[in-house]
Amino acid sequence: MFPHHREREQPIFSSRAHVFQIDPATKRNWIPASKHAVTVSFFYDAHRNVYRIISVGGTKAIINCSVTPSMSFTKTSQKFGQWADSRANTVYGLGFATEQQLHQFSEKFKEVKDAARLAREKSQDKELANTALSIAAPQDLSDELQSPPVMCVNGPEDKLFRSQSADITLSSEKERIKKMLSEGSICEMNLEAELFTLQDSNTKLVAALHEANANVEQWKKQLAAYQEETDRLREQLAEMEAHGGHGPSDLLKDELTQSLEELEALLKAKDQEIHILQNKKVEYHDLEHDRDEAIHRLRETEMRNAEMERRIQNTEQTLSNSLEERDRMESEIQRAIEILDIKIFDLNDLRQSLVKLIDK
């Protein structure tokens, strides 16, 4: 089963570009964020009605930017554009290979920004409520996981120490699994972007192959007609050469020879076109194989993410049980302290009584 956040978020547009970030020190110079051109994709979360721009290089997220209505994409040259992300406190720059790619990305940015503005206008109250809940939830969790002071009492002290040690171990395991899950999600986004690019290329190549296949039969018929015409001209030329003076003039022979050469050149050109189409067909099969491998890797990554989420849930459940056990041990320790206080008070009274008896 696929993770829920992957089912909600889908790529809607992808392009390849060199990614840059503004130098935080000078605020003028550009720092390359990728060594080569990477895939930059727009993602849409239908559940939260949120648009994001994501670009992944290896296992590192180069761009992870939520599109807001206040953002604007500026073309600073024929193949370069930039926009500011106030949340990340940075400015991203993209260098494209062609002006057309820059124009397509700019138009998509405007479209996504308008959609984000409409979504914000419709769900502003709901977002404010969710923001309040998201702020309150971490504070409650922090209060719940706040470690109490260690009380040293003979007897239950060893149990309390073991409980806290288990708590620390479980927390470390939980953080490690969350880190693995985060890395798996980044890898999954990279695979989805790669799959989206492959699907787009596959669609274009399929359209080109269909068009080429439609013309193959026509070209074959033309080739057959050209070959027949070539054979006929060769036969006529041979007959004229055999008859000697009875044949046509030298000018007519030159025209026939030129026509024959043109037909042979045309035949070679058509043969090359057919060869190119056959190579494209092989490339199409290779692309289909790459797409199947990408889908397979994506499904494996999603299965690993699902397993990691299950392990996190189990770890959280174990941590919750450990916290309950720790609270129970604290209650027992508190009761033991109260009993000890009573016993100490009784012993103190007994000592004072004995002292008075001795004095008498």
C-alpha positions as a LaTeX table, in Angstrom:
\begin{tabular}{lrrr}
\hline
Residue & $x$ (\AA) & $y$ (\AA) & $z$ (\AA) \\
\hline
Met1 & 0.00 & 0.00 & 0.00 \\
Phe2 & 1.30 & 3.46 & $-0.89$ \\
Pro3 & 1.81 & 6.08 & 1.82 \\
His4 & $-1.03$ & 8.56 & 2.12 \\
His5 & 1.06 & 11.67 & 1.48 \\
Arg6 & 2.31 & 10.20 & $-1.80$ \\
Glu7 & $-1.28$ & 9.50 & $-2.90$ \\
Arg8 & $-2.20$ & 13.14 & $-2.26$ \\
Glu9 & 0.80 & 14.84 & $-3.88$ \\
Gln10 & 1.25 & 14.44 & $-7.62$ \\
Pro11 & 3.66 & 16.08 & $-10.14$ \\
Ile12 & 1.94 & 18.44 & $-12.59$ \\
Phe13 & 4.91 & 19.89 & $-14.51$ \\
Ser14 & 8.64 & 19.17 & $-14.82$ \\
Ser15 & 11.60 & 20.80 & $-16.52$ \\
Arg16 & 15.37 & 20.50 & $-16.35$ \\
Ala17 & 17.57 & 23.40 & $-15.28$ \\
His18 & 20.73 & 24.35 & $-13.41$ \\
Val19 & 19.79 & 25.41 & $-9.86$ \\
Phe20 & 21.45 & 28.31 & $-8.01$ \\
Gln21 & 20.97 & 29.98 & $-4.61$ \\
Ile22 & 21.87 & 33.52 & $-3.63$ \\
Asp23 & 24.97 & 33.93 & $-1.48$ \\
Pro24 & 23.62 & 34.69 & 2.05 \\
Ala25 & 26.71 & 36.75 & 2.84 \\
Thr26 & 26.80 & 39.11 & $-0.15$ \\
Lys27 & 23.17 & 38.79 & $-1.34$ \\
Arg28 & 24.55 & 39.36 & $-4.85$ \\
Asn29 & 26.55 & 36.37 & $-6.04$ \\
Trp30 & 25.00 & 33.08 & $-7.09$ \\
Ile31 & 26.11 & 29.76 & $-5.57$ \\
Pro32 & 25.50 & 26.61 & $-7.71$ \\
Ala33 & 23.24 & 24.17 & $-5.88$ \\
Ser34 & 23.76 & 21.40 & $-8.42$ \\
Lys35 & 26.75 & 20.30 & $-10.48$ \\
His36 & 24.59 & 19.62 & $-13.53$ \\
Ala37 & 21.05 & 20.16 & $-14.77$ \\
Val38 & 18.43 & 18.55 & $-12.52$ \\
Thr39 & 14.68 & 18.04 & $-12.72$ \\
Val40 & 12.60 & 20.86 & $-11.20$ \\
Ser41 & 8.95 & 19.86 & $-10.68$ \\
Phe42 & 5.69 & 21.43 & $-9.54$ \\
Phe43 & 3.75 & 19.17 & $-7.14$ \\
Tyr44 & 0.11 & 19.54 & $-6.09$ \\
Asp45 & $-1.35$ & 18.25 & $-2.81$ \\
Ala46 & $-5.08$ & 17.85 & $-3.45$ \\
His47 & $-5.81$ & 17.09 & 0.22 \\
Arg48 & $-4.28$ & 20.29 & 1.59 \\
Asn49 & $-4.69$ & 22.25 & $-1.68$ \\
Val50 & $-0.99$ & 23.20 & $-1.62$ \\
Tyr51 & 1.50 & 23.64 & $-4.48$ \\
Arg52 & 5.21 & 23.00 & $-4.06$ \\
Ile53 & 8.35 & 23.32 & $-6.20$ \\
Ile54 & 10.70 & 20.40 & $-5.58$ \\
Ser55 & 14.10 & 19.50 & $-7.00$ \\
Val56 & 16.21 & 16.63 & $-5.73$ \\
Gly57 & 19.89 & 15.99 & $-6.39$ \\
Gly58 & 20.95 & 12.50 & $-5.31$ \\
Thr59 & 19.46 & 12.09 & $-1.80$ \\
Lys60 & 19.42 & 15.83 & $-1.03$ \\
Ala61 & 16.48 & 18.15 & $-1.58$ \\
Ile62 & 17.87 & 21.16 & $-3.46$ \\
Ile63 & 14.52 & 22.99 & $-3.65$ \\
Asn64 & 11.53 & 22.39 & $-1.37$ \\
Cys65 & 9.45 & 25.54 & $-1.70$ \\
Ser66 & 5.73 & 26.04 & $-1.09$ \\
Val67 & 4.24 & 28.42 & $-3.67$ \\
Thr68 & 2.44 & 31.42 & $-2.14$ \\
Pro69 & 0.41 & 34.19 & $-3.82$ \\
Ser70 & 3.06 & 36.78 & $-2.88$ \\
Met71 & 5.81 & 35.05 & $-4.88$ \\
Ser72 & 6.81 & 36.22 & $-8.35$ \\
Phe73 & 9.11 & 34.65 & $-10.95$ \\
Thr74 & 11.37 & 37.19 & $-12.70$ \\
Lys75 & 13.19 & 36.63 & $-16.00$ \\
Thr76 & 16.60 & 38.26 & $-15.63$ \\
Ser77 & 17.98 & 37.09 & $-18.99$ \\
Gln78 & 16.96 & 35.05 & $-22.02$ \\
Lys79 & 17.57 & 31.73 & $-20.26$ \\
Phe80 & 17.65 & 32.62 & $-16.54$ \\
Gly81 & 14.94 & 33.36 & $-14.00$ \\
Gln82 & 14.64 & 33.71 & $-10.23$ \\
Trp83 & 12.19 & 33.95 & $-7.34$ \\
Ala84 & 12.45 & 34.64 & $-3.60$ \\
Asp85 & 11.38 & 32.23 & $-0.85$ \\
Ser86 & 10.81 & 34.24 & 2.33 \\
Arg87 & 10.24 & 31.12 & 4.43 \\
Ala88 & 13.65 & 29.69 & 3.53 \\
Asn89 & 15.16 & 33.21 & 3.56 \\
Thr90 & 16.81 & 32.67 & 0.19 \\
Val91 & 16.50 & 33.38 & $-3.53$ \\
Tyr92 & 16.47 & 30.55 & $-6.08$ \\
Gly93 & 17.80 & 30.92 & $-9.63$ \\
Leu94 & 17.22 & 28.58 & $-12.58$ \\
Gly95 & 19.32 & 28.43 & $-15.74$ \\
Phe96 & 17.57 & 26.74 & $-18.67$ \\
Ala97 & 18.96 & 25.35 & $-21.91$ \\
Thr98 & 16.50 & 27.23 & $-24.15$ \\
Glu99 & 14.27 & 30.30 & $-24.00$ \\
Gln100 & 11.23 & 28.09 & $-24.60$ \\
Gln101 & 11.88 & 26.10 & $-21.40$ \\
Leu102 & 12.22 & 29.34 & $-19.43$ \\
His103 & 8.96 & 30.64 & $-20.90$ \\
Gln104 & 7.10 & 27.39 & $-20.10$ \\
Phe105 & 8.36 & 27.41 & $-16.50$ \\
Ser106 & 7.43 & 31.08 & $-16.06$ \\
Glu107 & 3.90 & 30.51 & $-17.37$ \\
Lys108 & 3.44 & 27.47 & $-15.11$ \\
Phe109 & 4.71 & 29.50 & $-12.13$ \\
Lys110 & 2.10 & 32.20 & $-12.80$ \\
Glu111 & $-0.63$ & 29.58 & $-13.19$ \\
Val112 & 0.31 & 27.84 & $-9.94$ \\
Lys113 & 0.58 & 31.16 & $-8.08$ \\
Asp114 & $-2.94$ & 32.16 & $-9.19$ \\
Ala115 & $-4.27$ & 28.76 & $-8.13$ \\
Ala116 & $-2.58$ & 29.13 & $-4.74$ \\
Arg117 & $-4.14$ & 32.58 & $-4.32$ \\
Leu118 & $-7.63$ & 31.24 & $-5.03$ \\
Ala119 & $-7.08$ & 28.33 & $-2.65$ \\
Arg120 & $-5.94$ & 30.68 & 0.11 \\
Glu121 & $-8.96$ & 32.93 & $-0.34$ \\
Lys122 & $-11.32$ & 29.97 & $-0.07$ \\
Ser123 & $-9.70$ & 28.25 & 2.92 \\
Gln124 & $-8.13$ & 31.07 & 4.94 \\
Asp125 & $-10.20$ & 30.39 & 8.06 \\
Lys126 & $-9.44$ & 26.69 & 7.90 \\
Glu127 & $-5.71$ & 27.35 & 7.54 \\
Leu128 & $-5.76$ & 29.63 & 10.59 \\
Ala129 & $-7.42$ & 26.89 & 12.65 \\
Asn130 & $-4.92$ & 24.30 & 11.43 \\
Thr131 & $-2.06$ & 26.66 & 12.22 \\
Ala132 & $-3.31$ & 27.08 & 15.78 \\
Leu133 & $-3.58$ & 23.31 & 16.19 \\
Ser134 & $-0.11$ & 22.72 & 14.73 \\
Ile135 & 1.35 & 25.25 & 17.19 \\
Ala136 & $-0.43$ & 23.76 & 20.19 \\
Ala137 & 0.35 & 20.12 & 19.38 \\
Pro138 & 4.19 & 20.27 & 19.70 \\
Gln139 & 3.88 & 22.13 & 23.00 \\
Asp140 & 1.63 & 19.42 & 24.44 \\
Leu141 & 3.99 & 16.75 & 23.21 \\
Ser142 & 6.96 & 18.60 & 24.72 \\
Asp143 & 5.19 & 18.84 & 28.09 \\
Glu144 & 4.30 & 15.17 & 27.95 \\
Leu145 & 7.87 & 14.09 & 27.23 \\
Gln146 & 9.42 & 16.44 & 29.83 \\
Ser147 & 11.70 & 14.35 & 32.06 \\
Pro148 & 10.84 & 14.53 & 35.79 \\
Pro149 & 13.58 & 14.97 & 38.44 \\
Val150 & 15.29 & 11.73 & 39.43 \\
Met151 & 14.49 & 10.72 & 43.01 \\
Cys152 & 16.99 & 8.44 & 44.71 \\
Val153 & 15.19 & 6.03 & 47.00 \\
Asn154 & 16.55 & 2.64 & 47.91 \\
Gly155 & 14.58 & $-0.16$ & 46.30 \\
Pro156 & 12.66 & 1.34 & 43.28 \\
Glu157 & 15.72 & 3.37 & 42.11 \\
Asp158 & 16.97 & 0.57 & 39.86 \\
Lys159 & 13.54 & 0.23 & 38.21 \\
Leu160 & 13.37 & 3.96 & 37.55 \\
Phe161 & 16.87 & 3.96 & 36.03 \\
Arg162 & 16.00 & 1.06 & 33.74 \\
Ser163 & 12.76 & 2.80 & 32.66 \\
Gln164 & 14.60 & 6.01 & 31.78 \\
Ser165 & 17.32 & 4.07 & 29.92 \\
Ala166 & 14.65 & 2.31 & 27.85 \\
Asp167 & 12.99 & 5.69 & 27.21 \\
Ile168 & 16.26 & 7.15 & 25.88 \\
Thr169 & 16.90 & 4.08 & 23.70 \\
Leu170 & 13.40 & 4.19 & 22.23 \\
Ser171 & 13.67 & 7.91 & 21.52 \\
Ser172 & 17.00 & 7.39 & 19.73 \\
Glu173 & 15.53 & 4.55 & 17.68 \\
Lys174 & 12.52 & 6.69 & 16.81 \\
Glu175 & 14.72 & 9.58 & 15.62 \\
Arg176 & 16.85 & 7.18 & 13.56 \\
Ile177 & 13.79 & 5.67 & 11.85 \\
Lys178 & 12.35 & 9.14 & 11.17 \\
Lys179 & 15.63 & 10.13 & 9.53 \\
Met180 & 15.54 & 7.00 & 7.37 \\
Leu181 & 11.93 & 7.75 & 6.45 \\
Ser182 & 12.86 & 11.30 & 5.47 \\
Glu183 & 15.69 & 10.05 & 3.25 \\
Gly184 & 13.33 & 7.49 & 1.71 \\
Ser185 & 10.77 & 10.23 & 0.99 \\
Ile186 & 13.43 & 12.35 & $-0.75$ \\
Cys187 & 14.47 & 9.35 & $-2.85$ \\
Glu188 & 10.82 & 8.68 & $-3.63$ \\
Met189 & 10.28 & 12.28 & $-4.79$ \\
Asn190 & 13.34 & 11.95 & $-7.00$ \\
Leu191 & 11.95 & 8.75 & $-8.51$ \\
Glu192 & 8.53 & 10.35 & $-9.06$ \\
Ala193 & 10.11 & 13.32 & $-10.82$ \\
Glu194 & 12.19 & 10.93 & $-12.95$ \\
Leu195 & 9.09 & 8.86 & $-13.71$ \\
Phe196 & 7.14 & 11.98 & $-14.69$ \\
Thr197 & 9.96 & 13.00 & $-17.06$ \\
Leu198 & 10.09 & 9.51 & $-18.56$ \\
Gln199 & 6.32 & 9.46 & $-19.04$ \\
Asp200 & 6.43 & 12.86 & $-20.77$ \\
Ser201 & 9.27 & 11.71 & $-23.04$ \\
Asn202 & 7.47 & 8.43 & $-23.66$ \\
Thr203 & 4.29 & 10.26 & $-24.72$ \\
Lys204 & 6.19 & 12.43 & $-27.18$ \\
Leu205 & 8.11 & 9.47 & $-28.58$ \\
Val206 & 4.95 & 7.37 & $-28.97$ \\
Ala207 & 3.29 & 10.21 & $-30.89$ \\
Ala208 & 6.34 & 10.51 & $-33.15$ \\
Leu209 & 6.39 & 6.74 & $-33.75$ \\
His210 & 2.69 & 6.64 & $-34.59$ \\
Glu211 & 3.19 & 9.42 & $-37.09$ \\
Ala212 & 6.24 & 7.69 & $-38.53$ \\
Asn213 & 4.48 & 4.32 & $-38.75$ \\
Ala214 & 1.64 & 6.01 & $-40.62$ \\
Asn215 & 4.14 & 7.24 & $-43.21$ \\
Val216 & 6.17 & 4.02 & $-43.48$ \\
Glu217 & 3.68 & 2.28 & $-45.79$ \\
Gln218 & 3.45 & 5.32 & $-48.01$ \\
Trp219 & 7.24 & 5.55 & $-48.16$ \\
Lys220 & 7.50 & 1.86 & $-49.02$ \\
Lys221 & 5.11 & 2.32 & $-51.91$ \\
Gln222 & 7.10 & 5.32 & $-53.11$ \\
Leu223 & 10.32 & 3.32 & $-52.87$ \\
Ala224 & 8.81 & 0.49 & $-54.87$ \\
Ala225 & 7.65 & 2.96 & $-57.54$ \\
Tyr226 & 11.08 & 4.63 & $-57.62$ \\
Gln227 & 12.79 & 1.27 & $-57.96$ \\
Glu228 & 10.50 & 0.29 & $-60.84$ \\
Glu229 & 11.16 & 3.63 & $-62.52$ \\
Thr230 & 14.91 & 3.18 & $-62.00$ \\
Asp231 & 14.86 & $-0.31$ & $-63.50$ \\
Arg232 & 12.82 & 0.93 & $-66.45$ \\
Leu233 & 15.21 & 3.80 & $-67.11$ \\
Arg234 & 18.19 & 1.48 & $-66.86$ \\
Glu235 & 16.60 & $-0.87$ & $-69.40$ \\
Gln236 & 15.88 & 2.03 & $-71.76$ \\
Leu237 & 19.43 & 3.30 & $-71.38$ \\
Ala238 & 20.84 & $-0.18$ & $-72.08$ \\
Glu239 & 18.62 & $-0.53$ & $-75.17$ \\
Met240 & 19.72 & 2.86 & $-76.47$ \\
Glu241 & 23.37 & 1.99 & $-75.98$ \\
Ala242 & 22.83 & $-1.37$ & $-77.73$ \\
His243 & 21.17 & 0.21 & $-80.80$ \\
Gly244 & 23.93 & 2.77 & $-81.17$ \\
Gly245 & 22.99 & 5.34 & $-83.83$ \\
His246 & 19.36 & 4.35 & $-83.85$ \\
Gly247 & 18.93 & 5.63 & $-80.25$ \\
Pro248 & 18.14 & 9.10 & $-79.03$ \\
Ser249 & 20.59 & 11.95 & $-78.90$ \\
Asp250 & 23.37 & 12.41 & $-76.31$ \\
Leu251 & 21.35 & 15.16 & $-74.64$ \\
Leu252 & 18.52 & 12.75 & $-73.95$ \\
Lys253 & 21.00 & 10.24 & $-72.56$ \\
Asp254 & 22.41 & 12.86 & $-70.21$ \\
Glu255 & 18.90 & 13.71 & $-68.99$ \\
Leu256 & 18.11 & 10.06 & $-68.36$ \\
Thr257 & 21.42 & 9.56 & $-66.55$ \\
Gln258 & 20.73 & 12.60 & $-64.36$ \\
Ser259 & 17.21 & 11.36 & $-63.57$ \\
Leu260 & 18.64 & 7.98 & $-62.67$ \\
Glu261 & 21.17 & 9.54 & $-60.29$ \\
Glu262 & 18.47 & 11.65 & $-58.64$ \\
Leu263 & 16.29 & 8.59 & $-58.10$ \\
Glu264 & 19.21 & 6.66 & $-56.59$ \\
Ala265 & 19.97 & 9.57 & $-54.24$ \\
Leu266 & 16.31 & 9.67 & $-53.23$ \\
Leu267 & 16.38 & 5.93 & $-52.57$ \\
Lys268 & 19.40 & 6.34 & $-50.29$ \\
Ala269 & 17.69 & 9.18 & $-48.40$ \\
Lys270 & 14.56 & 7.07 & $-47.85$ \\
Asp271 & 16.69 & 4.13 & $-46.69$ \\
Gln272 & 18.36 & 6.41 & $-44.14$ \\
Glu273 & 14.97 & 7.64 & $-42.89$ \\
Ile274 & 13.80 & 4.06 & $-42.42$ \\
His275 & 17.02 & 3.26 & $-40.55$ \\
Ile276 & 16.50 & 6.27 & $-38.25$ \\
Leu277 & 12.92 & 5.17 & $-37.55$ \\
Gln278 & 14.12 & 1.69 & $-36.67$ \\
Asn279 & 16.65 & 3.18 & $-34.23$ \\
Lys280 & 13.91 & 5.30 & $-32.67$ \\
Lys281 & 11.85 & 2.18 & $-32.21$ \\
Val282 & 14.73 & 0.59 & $-30.31$ \\
Glu283 & 15.07 & 3.76 & $-28.20$ \\
Tyr284 & 11.34 & 3.58 & $-27.47$ \\
His285 & 11.70 & 0.03 & $-26.11$ \\
Asp286 & 14.69 & 1.13 & $-24.01$ \\
Leu287 & 12.64 & 4.03 & $-22.66$ \\
Glu288 & 9.80 & 1.70 & $-21.77$ \\
His289 & 12.29 & $-0.53$ & $-19.94$ \\
Asp290 & 13.67 & 2.48 & $-18.02$ \\
Arg291 & 10.14 & 3.55 & $-17.13$ \\
Asp292 & 9.28 & 0.07 & $-15.83$ \\
Glu293 & 12.46 & 0.07 & $-13.74$ \\
Ala294 & 11.63 & 3.51 & $-12.34$ \\
Ile295 & 8.11 & 2.35 & $-11.43$ \\
His296 & 9.56 & $-0.75$ & $-9.80$ \\
Arg297 & 12.06 & 1.31 & $-7.77$ \\
Leu298 & 9.28 & 3.73 & $-6.80$ \\
Arg299 & 7.08 & 0.91 & $-5.54$ \\
Glu300 & 9.97 & $-0.63$ & $-3.61$ \\
Thr301 & 10.71 & 2.75 & $-2.01$ \\
Glu302 & 7.05 & 3.22 & $-1.09$ \\
Met303 & 6.97 & $-0.26$ & 0.45 \\
Arg304 & 10.09 & 0.58 & 2.47 \\
Asn305 & 8.49 & 3.85 & 3.57 \\
Ala306 & 5.34 & 1.99 & 4.62 \\
Glu307 & 7.46 & $-0.46$ & 6.62 \\
Met308 & 9.32 & 2.44 & 8.25 \\
Glu309 & 6.04 & 4.12 & 9.14 \\
Arg310 & 4.82 & 0.88 & 10.69 \\
Arg311 & 8.03 & 0.62 & 12.72 \\
Ile312 & 7.63 & 4.22 & 13.85 \\
Gln313 & 4.08 & 3.51 & 14.98 \\
Asn314 & 5.29 & 0.46 & 16.91 \\
Thr315 & 8.10 & 2.51 & 18.43 \\
Glu316 & 5.68 & 5.26 & 19.43 \\
Gln317 & 3.38 & 2.67 & 20.99 \\
Thr318 & 6.32 & 1.16 & 22.90 \\
Leu319 & 7.40 & 4.63 & 23.97 \\
Ser320 & 3.88 & 5.39 & 25.17 \\
Asn321 & 3.83 & 2.15 & 27.16 \\
Ser322 & 7.23 & 3.04 & 28.63 \\
Leu323 & 5.95 & 6.47 & 29.63 \\
Glu324 & 2.95 & 4.88 & 31.30 \\
Glu325 & 5.26 & 2.46 & 33.11 \\
Arg326 & 7.45 & 5.34 & 34.20 \\
Asp327 & 4.44 & 7.24 & 35.55 \\
Arg328 & 3.38 & 4.15 & 37.45 \\
Met329 & 6.87 & 3.75 & 38.90 \\
Glu330 & 6.89 & 7.40 & 39.92 \\
Ser331 & 3.59 & 6.89 & 41.74 \\
Glu332 & 5.02 & 3.88 & 43.53 \\
Ile333 & 8.16 & 5.83 & 44.43 \\
Gln334 & 6.05 & 8.71 & 45.75 \\
Arg335 & 4.04 & 6.32 & 47.92 \\
Ala336 & 7.27 & 4.75 & 49.16 \\
Ile337 & 8.63 & 8.20 & 50.04 \\
Glu338 & 5.48 & 9.04 & 51.95 \\
Ile339 & 5.70 & 5.76 & 53.89 \\
Leu340 & 9.36 & 6.39 & 54.62 \\
Asp341 & 8.56 & 9.89 & 55.83 \\
Ile342 & 5.96 & 8.45 & 58.22 \\
Lys343 & 8.40 & 5.81 & 59.45 \\
Ile344 & 11.13 & 8.41 & 59.93 \\
Phe345 & 8.71 & 10.61 & 61.85 \\
Asp346 & 7.70 & 7.65 & 64.05 \\
Leu347 & 11.34 & 6.75 & 64.66 \\
Asn348 & 12.10 & 10.35 & 65.54 \\
Asp349 & 9.26 & 10.36 & 68.08 \\
Leu350 & 10.49 & 7.05 & 69.48 \\
Arg351 & 14.02 & 8.43 & 69.78 \\
Gln352 & 12.80 & 11.50 & 71.61 \\
Ser353 & 10.73 & 9.32 & 73.94 \\
Leu354 & 13.76 & 7.13 & 74.67 \\
Val355 & 15.89 & 10.20 & 75.36 \\
Lys356 & 13.31 & 11.50 & 77.83 \\
Leu357 & 13.17 & 8.11 & 79.57 \\
Ile358 & 16.96 & 8.00 & 79.83 \\
Asp359 & 17.05 & 11.53 & 81.24 \\
Lys360 & 14.52 & 10.60 & 83.90 \\
\hline
\end{tabular}
